[in-house]
Amino acid sequence: MTTKQFLFSLSLLAVLGACSKSTNEPVLPSTQSGEPRVGLSLSGEIEFPDLDPDLPIGGGSAKDLTLHSFTRPSDGKRFVTPFFNNDKLPALFCIYDGYGNSYFFRAAIEVSTTMSSNGQMVNKFHFNDKEIAGNNGKGLPDNRFKFVQKTDAGGRKQNSGIISYGQPGHEDVYVAIFLGLNPKSNNPDYYANHLLPENQTYTHGGWETLMGQNVDYTSAGANTSQTRIIFGTTPGKHKLTLNETGGTGLGTSKGGPEKWHILGSDNLKLQMRGVLLECEIENKSLYDATLTSMRVSKWGGHTVTLHESTTKSVKKGGTTVDEVDVLPDLEPDRGGDGRGPYDPFEIKFSGTDAQKTVRDNETVKRIIYLPLVNALSNGKVTKTAATLRLRYTINGRNMADEKLLRPLKRDGFMASTKFTITGKLEKN
């Protein structure tokens, strides 16, 4: 199967229906009555971080994912680009409205390759809810989406789980997409809807990131032999707009079954969530040291889950209206496994003891993936510094050196930090 560069555009077409009419709300009629339907059409690119010019990033072939670098001729900048060689990848979608209602579903995206305008091969992917094999062509449930005539004044939150969208200019509906969370099935066509976000999880593989390593994104459950990288829409709202030319009779019974109402976006950006952290390790202990692992504390990241959007009430012109507050996104799992948002987790170094041994006065570089680069509470950053502990052995004795890493204001890039092996005994 041809390897495809994972710098892709998103093309998404989903057929959504409508629910029953509420008081003073024009509602798109049920598709069963042969009247207009609403679709979703998205496009964009996935981004990956610029690289420091001296980073030793290389390409290679992989079963599911590998990282490859290239230099842009125009300015000499180097980039890391992920490659997938799967035709289908499991993705998790969230559609949410301006009132704080959110709706999650899982489905496969279909990946294809094309040439970009700058001469680079890029991946595009396609999704159409009528093509969901796992749902026998029924598409997304038509009782979860409805048209509501909206105004600048805002309104009150509707029933939880019912996503509303308005007329052109007042759509007030958004999308978020995530790749890399634990698949629920080995079946590439697995589909599930109306999901609880807290049950959609990512488990860190517990291993360093190796360039050219085979990373499986499609097998069910956690990948404990490699570390998957999460990709998702960039933080913030990604608005869907209602295309007036895509259908007729918005919010009315006009038109026929062939008429479509299109919600879309053509500038989505998907990026790596979290950071790749390159650790430069210099041995100044006077002895050979064998690397063991990196312990990460305070940021979480061993188990990551999703949280749904939340609502806040605000005053506008003397009227109380509801608005979305916290947006759907990643957060540390607060389950009972003992590895919550502040508890440490280990990222092991790969190779034989000889490959992991750093000679006295030698310097090596190792890369680890941190899904979260700050501590989170209810979806909001708490500005907590992380404690990173480099663990190693000298003559069979457990040693460690620690450093604090300041909280990062953004993610989606490669960062670097330096450790010095000093030969300190590990205390706890």
C-alpha positions in Angstrom: 0.0 0.0 0.0 1.4 3.4 -0.9 2.7 5.5 1.9 0.8 8.8 2.1 2.1 12.0 3.6 -0.2 13.0 6.5 -0.3 16.7 5.7 -3.8 16.5 4.5 -7.0 18.4 3.6 -10.3 17.5 5.1 -13.3 16.9 3.0 -16.3 15.9 5.0 -19.9 15.4 3.9 -22.4 14.3 6.5 -26.2 14.1 6.1 -27.9 15.4 9.2 -31.7 15.5 9.8 -33.9 17.6 12.0 -36.1 17.0 15.1 -39.6 18.2 15.9 -40.6 21.8 15.8 -40.4 23.9 19.0 -42.5 27.1 19.7 -41.4 30.0 17.5 -38.6 28.0 15.9 -38.7 27.2 12.2 -37.3 23.6 12.0 -36.0 21.7 9.1 -38.6 19.0 8.5 -37.8 15.3 8.8 -36.1 13.8 5.8 -38.7 11.0 5.9 -41.3 13.5 4.6 -39.2 14.1 1.4 -38.1 17.6 2.4 -34.6 19.3 2.5 -31.7 17.7 4.4 -28.6 19.3 5.8 -25.0 18.3 5.1 -21.6 19.0 6.4 -18.6 19.8 4.1 -15.2 20.6 5.6 -11.7 21.1 4.2 -8.3 22.1 5.5 -4.8 20.9 6.3 -2.9 19.2 9.1 0.1 21.1 10.4 3.3 19.9 12.0 6.0 21.9 13.9 8.9 23.7 12.4 12.2 22.1 13.4 15.4 23.4 14.8 17.8 23.1 11.9 20.1 20.7 13.7 17.5 18.2 14.8 18.4 14.7 13.5 15.0 13.8 12.1 14.9 11.2 9.4 12.3 9.3 7.3 11.6 5.7 6.9 8.8 3.2 6.2 6.2 2.3 8.8 3.2 0.1 9.1 0.8 2.9 10.1 2.7 6.1 11.0 6.2 7.4 10.5 7.7 10.9 10.9 9.6 12.4 8.0 11.3 15.7 7.6 11.7 18.0 4.5 13.3 21.4 3.8 11.3 24.1 2.2 13.4 25.5 -0.7 12.0 29.0 -0.4 13.5 29.7 3.0 15.4 26.6 4.1 13.0 25.9 7.0 12.7 22.2 8.0 9.4 20.5 8.8 8.4 17.2 10.3 5.5 15.5 8.4 3.7 12.4 9.5 3.0 9.7 6.9 0.1 7.1 7.1 -0.2 4.1 4.8 -3.8 3.2 5.8 -6.8 3.9 3.6 -9.0 4.3 6.6 -8.2 5.8 10.0 -10.4 6.0 13.1 -11.5 9.5 14.0 -13.6 11.1 16.7 -15.8 14.0 15.9 -17.6 16.6 18.0 -20.2 19.0 16.7 -21.3 21.6 19.2 -23.3 24.8 19.2 -23.0 28.2 20.7 -25.3 27.3 23.6 -22.9 24.6 24.9 -24.6 21.5 23.5 -22.2 18.9 22.1 -22.5 15.7 20.2 -19.7 13.1 19.8 -19.4 10.2 17.3 -16.7 7.9 16.0 -16.3 7.0 12.3 -13.6 6.1 9.8 -12.1 8.7 7.5 -10.9 7.7 4.1 -7.4 8.9 3.2 -6.1 9.7 -0.3 -3.0 11.3 -1.7 -2.6 14.3 -4.0 0.1 16.9 -5.0 -0.1 20.2 -3.3 0.6 23.6 -4.9 4.1 23.7 -3.5 5.0 20.3 -5.0 4.6 18.3 -1.8 2.5 15.1 -1.6 -0.3 15.7 0.8 -3.1 13.5 2.3 -6.7 14.5 1.9 -9.4 12.6 3.7 -13.1 12.2 3.0 -16.1 11.4 5.2 -19.8 11.0 4.2 -22.2 9.8 6.9 -24.2 7.9 4.3 -21.1 5.9 3.5 -20.6 4.7 7.1 -20.5 1.0 6.6 -21.0 0.2 10.3 -24.4 2.0 10.2 -25.8 0.4 7.0 -26.0 3.7 5.2 -28.4 5.3 7.7 -26.2 8.2 8.4 -26.1 10.3 11.5 -29.3 10.2 13.7 -31.7 12.8 12.4 -33.1 13.6 15.9 -29.9 15.3 17.1 -29.8 18.4 14.9 -32.3 21.2 14.2 -32.5 24.5 12.5 -33.3 27.5 14.9 -33.8 31.1 13.7 -31.1 32.9 15.6 -30.3 36.6 16.4 -27.4 38.6 17.7 -29.2 38.8 21.0 -28.6 35.1 21.6 -30.9 32.6 23.3 -31.2 29.9 26.0 -29.7 26.5 25.9 -31.9 23.8 24.3 -32.3 20.2 25.4 -28.9 18.7 26.1 -27.5 16.7 23.1 -29.6 18.5 20.5 -27.4 20.6 18.3 -29.0 23.7 16.8 -27.7 25.9 13.9 -29.0 29.1 12.5 -29.5 30.9 9.2 -26.5 32.2 7.3 -24.5 34.6 9.4 -26.0 33.2 12.6 -25.1 29.5 12.4 -23.4 29.4 15.8 -22.3 25.8 15.3 -18.8 24.4 15.4 -16.7 21.2 14.9 -13.7 19.5 16.5 -11.9 16.4 15.2 -9.4 14.1 17.0 -7.1 11.4 15.6 -5.0 9.0 17.7 -7.4 8.1 20.6 -7.7 4.5 21.5 -9.8 2.7 18.8 -12.8 0.8 20.0 -12.6 -1.9 17.4 -10.2 -3.6 15.0 -12.8 -3.1 12.3 -11.8 0.0 10.2 -15.4 0.7 9.6 -16.4 0.9 13.2 -19.1 3.5 13.9 -20.7 4.7 17.1 -22.7 7.8 17.9 -24.1 9.9 20.8 -21.0 9.1 22.8 -20.0 10.1 26.3 -16.8 12.2 25.9 -15.3 10.9 29.2 -15.3 7.4 27.8 -13.2 8.4 24.8 -9.7 7.9 26.0 -6.1 8.0 24.9 -3.4 5.9 26.7 0.2 6.9 26.4 2.3 4.0 25.1 5.0 4.7 27.7 7.8 4.7 25.2 10.0 7.4 23.6 9.3 8.5 20.1 11.6 7.1 17.4 11.8 8.4 13.9 10.8 5.8 11.4 9.2 3.6 14.0 6.1 1.6 13.2 3.2 3.2 15.1 -0.2 1.3 14.9 -3.2 3.7 14.9 -5.9 1.1 14.0 -5.8 -1.8 16.5 -8.4 -1.7 19.2 -7.4 -0.3 22.6 -4.2 1.2 24.0 -1.0 0.8 22.0 1.5 -0.2 24.7 4.4 -1.1 22.4 4.6 2.4 20.7 3.4 5.8 21.5 0.7 7.3 19.3 0.6 11.0 18.7 -2.7 12.8 19.0 -3.8 15.1 16.1 -6.7 17.4 16.3 -8.3 20.6 15.2 -6.3 23.6 16.6 -7.6 24.9 20.0 -10.4 27.4 19.6 -13.7 27.5 17.8 -14.0 26.2 14.2 -17.2 27.7 12.9 -19.4 26.0 10.3 -21.2 28.3 7.9 -24.5 27.6 6.2 -24.2 27.8 2.4 -27.2 29.5 0.9 -26.5 28.0 -2.5 -26.4 24.5 -1.1 -30.2 24.3 -0.7 -33.5 26.2 -0.7 -36.2 26.9 1.8 -34.0 27.2 4.9 -36.1 26.4 7.9 -39.2 25.8 5.7 -40.9 23.0 3.9 -39.9 24.3 0.4 -37.8 22.2 -1.9 -37.6 18.5 -2.4 -35.6 15.4 -1.3 -32.8 16.4 -3.7 -32.3 19.7 -1.9 -29.4 20.1 0.5 -28.5 22.6 3.2 -24.7 22.6 3.6 -22.8 23.5 6.8 -19.1 23.8 6.0 -15.7 25.1 6.5 -12.8 25.2 4.1 -9.9 26.3 6.3 -9.7 23.8 9.2 -6.2 23.2 10.6 -5.3 19.8 12.3 -2.1 19.8 14.3 -0.2 17.6 16.7 -1.7 18.1 20.2 0.9 18.4 22.9 4.6 18.6 22.1 7.5 16.5 21.0 10.2 17.2 23.6 13.8 16.6 22.4 15.9 15.9 25.5 19.6 16.6 25.1 21.4 14.4 27.7 25.0 15.1 28.7 26.9 12.7 31.0 29.1 14.6 33.5 29.1 11.9 36.2 32.6 10.5 35.4 30.9 7.1 34.9 29.0 5.3 32.1 25.3 5.7 32.7 22.5 3.5 31.3 19.2 5.4 30.6 16.0 3.9 32.1 13.1 6.3 31.6 11.7 9.9 32.0 9.2 10.4 34.7 6.7 13.2 34.0 4.8 14.8 36.9 2.2 17.5 37.3 0.9 17.6 33.7 -0.9 14.3 33.4 -0.7 12.6 30.0 -0.7 8.8 30.8 -4.4 8.7 30.2 -6.2 11.5 28.4 -9.9 11.8 27.8 -12.2 14.4 26.2 -14.5 16.8 27.9 -17.7 18.2 26.4 -18.5 21.9 26.0 -20.0 23.7 29.0 -22.5 26.6 29.2 -22.4 30.0 31.0 -25.2 32.4 31.4 -24.6 36.1 30.6 -26.6 39.3 30.5 -27.2 41.0 27.1 -29.3 44.1 27.0 -31.0 43.1 30.3 -31.8 39.6 29.0 -30.1 36.4 30.3 -28.8 34.3 27.5 -26.6 31.1 27.4 -23.2 30.9 25.7 -20.7 28.1 25.2 -17.9 28.5 27.9 -15.3 25.7 27.9 -14.8 24.2 24.4 -14.6 20.4 23.8 -11.0 19.3 24.1 -8.5 17.0 25.7 -7.9 16.8 29.5 -6.2 14.4 31.9 -8.3 11.4 33.0 -9.4 11.7 36.6 -10.3 8.1 36.9 -9.2 5.8 39.7 -6.0 4.3 38.1 -3.7 6.5 40.3 -2.4 8.4 37.3 -4.5 11.5 37.3 -3.7 15.1 36.3 -0.9 15.5 38.9 0.4 11.9 39.3 3.6 10.9 37.5 3.9 8.5 34.6 6.9 6.9 33.0 8.2 7.1 29.4 10.7 4.4 28.9 13.8 4.6 26.6 14.1 2.0 23.9 17.0 -0.3 23.0 19.5 -2.7 24.6 21.5 -1.7 27.6 24.4 -1.0 25.3 22.2 1.3 23.1 20.9 3.1 26.2 24.4 3.6 27.7 25.8 7.2 27.7 29.6 7.3 28.1 31.2 9.9 30.4 31.3 13.3 28.6 29.1 11.9 25.8 25.9 13.7 24.7 22.8 12.0 23.3 19.4 13.2 22.1 16.1 11.4 22.9 12.5 12.5 22.0 9.5 12.0 24.1 5.8 12.9 23.4 3.9 14.9 25.9 0.1 14.9 25.1 -0.5 17.7 27.6 1.9 20.7 28.2 0.1 22.1 31.2 -2.2 21.0 34.0 -5.9 21.4 33.3 -8.9 21.8 35.6 -12.4 21.7 34.0 -10.8 22.5 30.6 -8.9 25.5 31.8 -5.1 25.9 32.1 -3.8 26.1 35.7 -0.3 27.3 34.9 1.4 24.4 36.6 5.1 23.6 36.0 6.0 20.0 35.3 8.7 18.0 37.0 10.7 15.8 34.7 13.0 13.2 36.3 15.6 11.6 34.1 16.2 8.1 35.5 19.3 5.9 34.9 21.6 3.5 36.5 25.4 3.6 37.2 27.0 0.3 38.1 23.5 -1.1 38.9 22.5 1.7 41.3 19.4 3.7 40.6 20.2 7.4 39.9 18.1 10.4 38.8 18.3 14.1 37.9 15.3 16.4 37.9 14.3 19.7 36.4 11.2 21.9 36.2 9.7 22.7 32.9 7.6 25.8 32.7 4.0 25.5 31.6 3.6 26.1 27.9 1.0 28.5 26.5 0.5 26.5 23.3 1.2 23.1 21.8 1.7 21.6 18.3 5.4 22.1 18.0 8.8 20.5 18.9 10.5 21.8 22.1 13.9 21.0 23.5 15.5 20.9 26.9 18.8 19.8 28.4 19.6 17.3 31.1 23.0 16.8 32.8 23.7 13.3 34.3 25.4 14.1 37.6 25.3 10.7 39.4 22.8 11.6 42.1 21.2 8.7 43.9 17.4 8.4 43.3 15.7 9.2 46.6 12.1 8.2 45.9 
